[in-house]
Amino acid sequence: MKKSGVSDEDLEHCIKVAQKAVEIAKRTTAEVDIELIARGALLHDLGKSKTHGIEHGRIGAELGKELGLPSTITDIMEKHIRGGLTEDEAKELGLPVKDYSLKTIEEKIVIYADRLVDIITEGIIELKDERGSETRFEEIIKQNIKYGKNDITTRRYMEYHKEIQSLMKT
């Protein structure tokens, strides 16, 4: 990541997302590929070595393909933008028109962890109450357009939150 030009701040974010994603995955009852989750989360923002724009997911996936990463990882990199876009949303945002929707639980855990880390590191939740980012997730996403972006994206994040929380061990 460093060799590709990812900033220290973005690298720190990716490490936190990987740690959070693995922690979430271990708390679920789902059969998940922990290594895929860790690697996908760690590399999800590789495209920020070139841009912080909406296309960083696509660019990161292209860079990942050049590095020989498997499609399971490059899919996470490409599709993490706004939690997975529809073809119409991609067209509206000027991205190649295709379905970017998240299909696997691993993809969903990574994007969920990405949102949670943003909420935690940006001070919405006190660090000592990290689990509060999960309990208050719906409220935070609805109240902070920065995290939800728009109604469609907000609904998508809510669905991932509910699905993943339903898989949590009691």
Buried (B, 14 or more C-beta within 10 A) or exposed (E): BEEBEBBEEBBEBBBBBBBBBBEBBEBBEBEBBEEBBBBBBBBBBBBBBBEEBBBBBBBBBBBBBEEEBEEBBBBBBBBBBBBBBBBEBBEEBEBEBBEBBBEBBBBBBBBBBBBBBBBBBEEBBEEEEBEBBBEBBBEBBBEBEEBBBEEBBBEBBBEBBEBBBEBEEE
